[in-house]
Amino acid sequence: MTTPAQAAPAEAPQAPAAARTTPGLTPSQTVGPFFGYALPYASGPEVVPGWRADAITVRGRVLDGAGDPVPDALVEIWQADETGEVPARPGAIERAGHGFSGFGRCGTDPAGGFWFRTVKPGAPGAGAPYIAVLVFARGLLKPVATRLYFPEDAASHAAEPLLAELPEDRRATLVAEPAGDREYRFDVRLQGERETVFLAF
Protein backbone atom coordinates (compact mmCIF):
# COMPACT_ATOMS: atom_id res chain seq x y z
CA MET A 1 0.00 0.00 0.00
CA THR A 2 1.32 3.43 -0.90
CA THR A 3 0.54 6.73 0.75
CA PRO A 4 -0.21 9.85 -1.31
CA ALA A 5 3.35 11.04 -0.62
CA GLN A 6 4.73 7.81 -2.09
CA ALA A 7 2.57 7.81 -5.19
CA ALA A 8 4.39 8.08 -8.51
CA PRO A 9 4.20 11.57 -9.97
CA ALA A 10 1.82 12.09 -12.82
CA GLU A 11 3.51 12.14 -16.20
CA ALA A 12 3.88 15.66 -17.58
CA PRO A 13 1.89 16.32 -20.74
CA GLN A 14 3.97 16.16 -23.88
CA ALA A 15 4.16 19.05 -26.33
CA PRO A 16 3.17 18.27 -29.92
CA ALA A 17 6.02 16.93 -32.02
CA ALA A 18 6.02 20.07 -34.18
CA ALA A 19 6.80 22.19 -31.12
CA ARG A 20 9.75 20.01 -30.04
CA THR A 21 12.00 20.91 -32.97
CA THR A 22 15.46 22.34 -32.40
CA PRO A 23 15.18 26.08 -31.69
CA GLY A 24 16.54 28.37 -34.37
CA LEU A 25 17.68 31.98 -34.45
CA THR A 26 15.63 34.70 -32.86
CA PRO A 27 13.35 36.16 -35.55
CA SER A 28 14.59 39.48 -36.94
CA GLN A 29 12.75 42.69 -36.20
CA THR A 30 12.82 45.85 -38.26
CA VAL A 31 13.03 48.14 -35.23
CA GLY A 32 13.86 47.34 -31.60
CA PRO A 33 13.53 46.36 -28.95
CA PHE A 34 15.81 49.10 -27.65
CA PHE A 35 16.68 50.19 -24.14
CA GLY A 36 16.98 53.97 -24.24
CA TYR A 37 17.90 54.74 -20.66
CA ALA A 38 21.57 55.31 -21.56
CA LEU A 39 21.02 57.40 -24.68
CA PRO A 40 20.03 60.83 -23.33
CA TYR A 41 22.37 62.04 -20.62
CA ALA A 42 22.68 65.12 -18.44
CA SER A 43 24.04 68.13 -20.34
CA GLY A 44 23.82 66.24 -23.64
CA PRO A 45 22.44 69.32 -25.46
CA GLU A 46 25.10 71.60 -23.94
CA VAL A 47 28.00 71.34 -26.36
CA VAL A 48 29.52 74.41 -24.67
CA PRO A 49 28.79 75.90 -21.23
CA GLY A 50 26.38 78.81 -21.00
CA TRP A 51 28.99 81.23 -19.70
CA ARG A 52 30.80 81.35 -23.05
CA ALA A 53 30.22 84.73 -24.66
CA ASP A 54 30.08 83.19 -28.13
CA ALA A 55 27.50 80.54 -27.20
CA ILE A 56 24.42 80.22 -29.41
CA THR A 57 21.19 78.32 -28.82
CA VAL A 58 19.42 76.26 -31.48
CA ARG A 59 15.82 75.21 -30.83
CA GLY A 60 13.47 73.23 -33.03
CA ARG A 61 10.89 70.48 -33.33
CA VAL A 62 10.77 67.12 -35.07
CA LEU A 63 7.48 66.81 -36.99
CA ASP A 64 5.93 63.90 -38.88
CA GLY A 65 4.21 63.96 -42.27
CA ALA A 66 0.97 65.30 -40.79
CA GLY A 67 2.79 68.11 -39.01
CA ASP A 68 2.35 66.44 -35.62
CA PRO A 69 5.22 66.41 -33.13
CA VAL A 70 7.37 63.31 -32.71
CA PRO A 71 7.80 63.10 -28.92
CA ASP A 72 10.28 60.23 -28.80
CA ALA A 73 12.89 61.17 -31.40
CA LEU A 74 16.59 61.56 -30.70
CA VAL A 75 18.56 64.39 -32.33
CA GLU A 76 22.36 64.50 -32.57
CA ILE A 77 24.59 67.26 -33.90
CA TRP A 78 28.18 67.14 -35.10
CA GLN A 79 30.14 70.25 -36.03
CA ALA A 80 33.44 72.05 -36.40
CA ASP A 81 34.59 74.55 -33.79
CA GLU A 82 34.50 78.33 -34.20
CA THR A 83 37.67 78.25 -36.31
CA GLY A 84 36.31 75.67 -38.73
CA GLU A 85 38.46 72.85 -37.34
CA VAL A 86 36.81 69.47 -36.81
CA PRO A 87 37.68 68.25 -33.29
CA ALA A 88 40.09 65.31 -33.41
CA ARG A 89 40.21 64.57 -29.69
CA PRO A 90 37.52 62.64 -27.83
CA GLY A 91 34.98 64.60 -25.85
CA ALA A 92 33.45 63.89 -22.48
CA ILE A 93 29.84 63.59 -21.42
CA GLU A 94 30.56 65.47 -18.19
CA ARG A 95 30.62 68.75 -20.17
CA ALA A 96 33.12 70.36 -17.81
CA GLY A 97 33.93 73.08 -20.34
CA HIS A 98 37.42 71.74 -21.04
CA GLY A 99 37.86 71.31 -24.76
CA PHE A 100 35.24 71.05 -27.47
CA SER A 101 33.92 67.73 -28.75
CA GLY A 102 31.60 69.13 -31.43
CA PHE A 103 28.94 66.59 -30.47
CA GLY A 104 25.54 66.99 -28.79
CA ARG A 105 22.53 64.77 -28.20
CA CYS A 106 18.97 65.67 -27.19
CA GLY A 107 15.78 63.63 -26.93
CA THR A 108 12.60 65.39 -28.00
CA ASP A 109 9.99 66.46 -25.45
CA PRO A 110 6.21 65.78 -25.70
CA ALA A 111 5.89 68.69 -28.15
CA GLY A 112 8.65 67.28 -30.35
CA GLY A 113 11.03 69.97 -29.16
CA PHE A 114 14.81 69.83 -28.87
CA TRP A 115 17.55 72.35 -28.15
CA PHE A 116 21.34 72.72 -28.19
CA ARG A 117 23.76 75.24 -26.77
CA THR A 118 26.86 75.38 -28.92
CA VAL A 119 29.01 77.81 -30.91
CA LYS A 120 28.61 78.81 -34.50
CA PRO A 121 31.09 76.72 -36.49
CA GLY A 122 33.67 78.34 -38.69
CA ALA A 123 33.48 77.92 -42.45
CA PRO A 124 35.10 74.76 -43.85
CA GLY A 125 37.29 76.29 -46.55
CA ALA A 126 35.30 78.27 -49.13
CA GLY A 127 31.96 76.74 -48.16
CA ALA A 128 29.32 77.99 -45.75
CA PRO A 129 29.38 77.08 -42.04
CA TYR A 130 26.94 74.33 -41.08
CA ILE A 131 26.01 71.89 -38.32
CA ALA A 132 25.43 68.25 -39.26
CA VAL A 133 22.14 66.94 -37.83
CA LEU A 134 21.16 63.30 -37.35
CA VAL A 135 17.61 62.27 -36.37
CA PHE A 136 16.56 58.89 -34.98
CA ALA A 137 12.79 58.32 -34.82
CA ARG A 138 10.17 55.59 -34.77
CA GLY A 139 9.33 54.25 -38.20
CA LEU A 140 12.86 54.87 -39.50
CA LEU A 141 15.01 51.83 -40.22
CA LYS A 142 18.07 54.04 -39.96
CA PRO A 143 18.58 57.68 -38.93
CA VAL A 144 18.17 60.53 -41.38
CA ALA A 145 20.93 63.09 -41.89
CA THR A 146 20.61 66.74 -42.79
CA ARG A 147 22.42 70.04 -42.27
CA LEU A 148 21.69 73.32 -40.55
CA TYR A 149 23.00 76.45 -42.26
CA PHE A 150 22.82 79.98 -40.86
CA PRO A 151 20.66 82.77 -42.31
CA GLU A 152 23.32 85.49 -41.99
CA ASP A 153 25.61 83.54 -44.34
CA ALA A 154 23.35 83.86 -47.39
CA ALA A 155 26.18 85.35 -49.45
CA SER A 156 28.28 82.20 -49.02
CA HIS A 157 25.38 79.82 -49.66
CA ALA A 158 25.85 80.22 -53.41
CA ALA A 159 29.36 78.78 -53.07
CA GLU A 160 28.15 75.79 -51.06
CA PRO A 161 27.86 72.84 -53.51
CA LEU A 162 24.99 71.17 -51.67
CA LEU A 163 22.85 74.31 -51.50
CA ALA A 164 23.67 75.31 -55.07
CA GLU A 165 22.11 72.07 -56.35
CA LEU A 166 18.76 72.67 -54.64
CA PRO A 167 15.77 74.75 -55.75
CA GLU A 168 15.27 77.80 -53.55
CA ASP A 169 12.22 76.38 -51.75
CA ARG A 170 14.06 73.14 -50.91
CA ARG A 171 17.18 75.03 -49.88
CA ALA A 172 15.12 76.93 -47.31
CA THR A 173 14.51 73.71 -45.35
CA LEU A 174 18.22 73.62 -44.48
CA VAL A 175 18.54 77.22 -43.29
CA ALA A 176 17.73 78.06 -39.68
CA GLU A 177 15.59 81.07 -38.82
CA PRO A 178 16.77 83.82 -36.46
CA ALA A 179 14.87 83.61 -33.16
CA GLY A 180 16.36 86.32 -30.97
CA ASP A 181 19.74 87.30 -29.61
CA ARG A 182 22.15 84.49 -30.57
CA GLU A 183 19.23 82.08 -30.99
CA TYR A 184 18.08 80.11 -34.02
CA ARG A 185 15.05 78.02 -34.94
CA PHE A 186 15.42 74.82 -36.98
CA ASP A 187 12.50 72.41 -37.42
CA VAL A 188 12.96 68.96 -38.95
CA ARG A 189 9.99 67.75 -41.01
CA LEU A 190 10.29 64.03 -41.69
CA GLN A 191 7.68 63.90 -44.50
CA GLY A 192 4.98 65.84 -46.27
CA GLU A 193 4.83 69.47 -47.31
CA ARG A 194 8.10 71.31 -46.69
CA GLU A 195 9.88 68.04 -45.90
CA THR A 196 13.45 68.69 -44.82
CA VAL A 197 16.12 67.81 -47.37
CA PHE A 198 17.92 64.67 -46.19
CA LEU A 199 21.33 63.45 -47.31
CA ALA A 200 22.29 59.97 -48.48
CA PHE A 201 25.01 58.31 -46.41
C-alpha positions, -999 to +999 in steps of 0.1 A: +000+000+000+013+034-009+005+067+007-002+099-013+034+110-006+047+078-021+026+078-052+044+081-085+042+116-100+018+121-128+035+121-162+039+157-176+019+163-207+040+162-239+042+190-263+032+183-299+060+169-320+060+201-342+068+222-311+097+200-300+120+209-330+155+223-324+152+261-317+165+284-344+177+320-345+156+347-329+133+362-356+146+395-369+127+427-362+128+459-383+130+481-352+139+473-316+135+464-289+158+491-277+167+502-241+170+540-242+179+547-207+216+553-216+210+574-247+200+608-233+224+620-206+227+651-184+240+681-203+238+662-236+224+693-255+251+716-239+280+713-264+295+744-247+288+759-212+264+788-210+290+812-197+308+814-230+302+847-247+301+832-281+275+805-272+244+802-294+212+783-288+194+763-315+158+752-308+135+732-330+109+705-333+108+671-351+075+668-370+059+639-389+042+640-423+010+653-408+028+681-390+023+664-356+052+664-331+074+633-327+078+631-289+103+602-288+129+612-314+166+616-307+186+644-323+224+645-326+246+673-339+282+671-351+301+702-360+334+721-364+346+746-338+345+783-342+377+783-363+363+757-387+385+729-373+368+695-368+377+682-333+401+653-334+402+646-297+375+626-278+350+646-258+334+639-225+298+636-214+306+655-182+306+688-202+331+704-178+339+731-203+374+717-210+379+713-248+352+711-275+339+677-288+316+691-314+289+666-305+255+670-288+225+648-282+190+657-272+158+636-269+126+654-280+100+665-255+062+658-257+059+687-281+087+673-304+110+700-292+148+698-289+175+724-282+213+727-282+238+752-268+269+754-289+290+778-309+286+788-345+311+767-365+337+783-387+335+779-424+351+748-439+373+763-466+353+783-491+320+767-482+293+780-458+294+771-420+269+743-411+260+719-383+254+682-393+221+669-378+212+633-373+176+623-364+166+589-350+128+583-348+102+556-348+093+542-382+129+549-395+150+518-402+181+540-400+186+577-389+182+605-414+209+631-419+206+667-428+224+700-423+217+733-405+230+765-423+228+800-409+207+828-423+233+855-420+256+835-443+233+839-474+262+854-494+283+822-490+254+798-497+259+802-534+294+788-531+282+758-511+279+728-535+250+712-517+229+743-515+237+753-551+221+721-564+188+727-546+158+748-558+153+778-536+122+764-518+141+731-509+172+750-499+151+769-473+145+737-453+182+736-445+185+772-433+177+781-397+156+811-388+168+838-365+149+836-332+164+863-310+197+873-296+222+845-306+192+821-310+181+801-340+150+780-349+154+748-370+125+724-374+130+690-389+100+677-410+103+640-417+077+639-445+050+658-463+048+695-473+081+713-467+099+680-459+134+687-448+161+678-474+179+647-462+213+635-473+223+600-485+250+583-464 
